[in-house]
Amino acid sequence: MSKTLVVVVPDADTLAATVASRLIAKIVDAQAERGSASVVLTGGRIAKRVLAALGDLPEAAAINWSRVDLWWGDERFLPAGDPERNETQAREAVLDTLALDPARVHAMPASDGPDGDDAEAAAARYAAELRAGGTDLPAFDVLMLGVGEDGHVASLFPGHPVFDLTAGTTSAVHDSPKPPPTRVTLTLPAIQSADEVWLIAAGPDKTDSVGRAVGGDKALPAAHATGVSKTYWLLDSAAAASVA
Ligand SMILES: O=C(O)[C@H](O)[C@@H](O)[C@H](O)[C@H](O)COP(=O)(O)O
């Protein structure tokens, strides 16, 4: 049974630094235990700020970045290098300054990649990459998620059929309510396979969706995003304003 913990800090800057510091500690612990770490990144504004904050923290030097596997929870299905791609934004925020092993940076395929504009084939390719370690999914130490105003996480949107998928690890998403319309995403079961899921939200525009999701409103994908051992809600005071 996943334990749910809610952490509230005063503002978005403090939240970004707090999450970055926790992420470093989590990676250091995973590497101390088994020599490597597996982290799932997400897109969006607060996620970008977390990564930028990580680059400023001296304790990040404790990490052997060549033994970190980075995955994505979702990706906007755009050409490689497009500024709107989550991968592009993560690289610009910090990844390109880290001594990562390129073979361990598992970006979701781009719309000008080997499968062209076939999002279903791109999702299948990513599922195959997830399976390359011999199991359907790697053992994700931490899976980070932003939270939409509508309670979406990754590219799982309320009322959208991909949110309802109970099998498979990845899916293409069409007609996404949040642009761009075509995406690739982990499914809810894939998200729920992570040891820890961290839902990160800042600002008053998240007050309603966070309050409803923490309160258990199962119409919201965020309410289902739980980790095997722990689920953290990492919030600034504005996003947490209606959390009971
Ligand atoms: O591709 C995406 O857009 C993200 O993966 C998406 O799930 C994001 O995390 C939320 O929409 C929150 O985004 P903000 O933090 O910018 O509000």
The ligand as an SDF file (V2000), in Angstrom:
LIG
                    3D

 17 16  0  0  0  0  0  0  0  0999 V2000
    4.1080   17.4290  -21.6190 O   0  0  0  0  0  0  0  0  0  0  0  0
    3.5770   18.0580  -20.6960 C   0  0  0  0  0  0  0  0  0  0  0  0
    2.9700   19.1090  -20.8770 O   0  0  0  0  0  0  0  0  0  0  0  0
    3.7370   17.6000  -19.2870 C   0  0  0  0  0  0  0  0  0  0  0  0
    4.2420   16.3790  -19.1520 O   0  0  0  0  0  0  0  0  0  0  0  0
    2.4790   17.8320  -18.4970 C   0  0  0  0  0  0  0  0  0  0  0  0
    1.9530   16.6660  -17.9210 O   0  0  0  0  0  0  0  0  0  0  0  0
    2.8560   18.8360  -17.4220 C   0  0  0  0  0  0  0  0  0  0  0  0
    3.7000   18.1940  -16.4590 O   0  0  0  0  0  0  0  0  0  0  0  0
    1.6330   19.4010  -16.7500 C   0  0  0  0  0  0  0  0  0  0  0  0
    0.7910   19.9380  -17.7550 O   0  0  0  0  0  0  0  0  0  0  0  0
    2.0320   20.5140  -15.7630 C   0  0  0  0  0  0  0  0  0  0  0  0
    2.7020   21.5050  -16.4770 O   0  0  0  0  0  0  0  0  0  0  0  0
    3.0820   22.8910  -15.7320 P   0  0  0  0  0  0  0  0  0  0  0  0
    4.0090   22.5190  -14.5940 O   0  0  0  0  0  0  0  0  0  0  0  0
    3.7490   23.7390  -16.8040 O   0  0  0  0  0  0  0  0  0  0  0  0
    1.7730   23.4940  -15.2370 O   0  0  0  0  0  0  0  0  0  0  0  0
  1  2  2  0
  2  3  1  0
  2  4  1  0
  4  5  1  0
  4  6  1  0
  6  7  1  0
  6  8  1  0
  8  9  1  0
  8 10  1  0
 10 11  1  0
 10 12  1  0
 12 13  1  0
 13 14  1  0
 14 15  2  0
 14 16  1  0
 14 17  1  0
M  END
$$$$
